[in-house]
Amino acid sequence: MNLSSWLGIALLAFVPSTADKAVRDSVDLIEVNHYHDPRGEEILDQLIFYDWCRHTRRFQVRAWRLIKSDAQVPRRDHRLGVWVVRWHDEGLLREVTATSHRETWTKHDPELVERDFLPQEQRLDLTAPHH
């Protein structure tokens, strides 16, 4: 191997991967919700992120996002024992992990219902991008 090859390998070791540039969050539960109207017509698919609240003894919504592509479907990382979802969220790469995952089909919007328990402006939300 010549010197330029060694330098190239050395430089690659210091270049952050795409995953290193991601804004990361960890929640207790990721829900994939398929919200349908009373006739059964699909209205939207959404990711709902929950944290467990020990005071109320229930999961509380932290944030939600519309599912716009199959890339936003959480995948099980068996190596780490968590569920992971990565996607581009308003111009930044976002990664959210959770120890639990569920998929639901409802005739109501669970995120909207949860606003009665914890108003949207009181939610922790996902990490804001660093500028």
HELIX and SHEET records of a PDB file:
HELIX    1   1 LEU A    3  PHE A   14  1                                  12    
HELIX    2   2 THR A   18  LYS A   21  5                                   4    
HELIX    3   3 ASP A   70  GLN A   72  5                                   3    
HELIX    4   4 PRO A  110  GLU A  114  1                                   5    
HELIX    5   5 GLN A  120  GLN A  122  5                                   3    
SHEET    1   A 6 ARG A  58  LEU A  66  0                                        
SHEET    2   A 6 GLU A  42  CYS A  53 -1                                        
SHEET    3   A 6 VAL A  23  HIS A  36 -1                                        
SHEET    4   A 6 LEU A  92  THR A 106  1                                        
SHEET    5   A 6 VAL A  82  ASP A  89 -1                                        
SHEET    6   A 6 ARG A  75  ASP A  77 -1                                        
END                                                                             
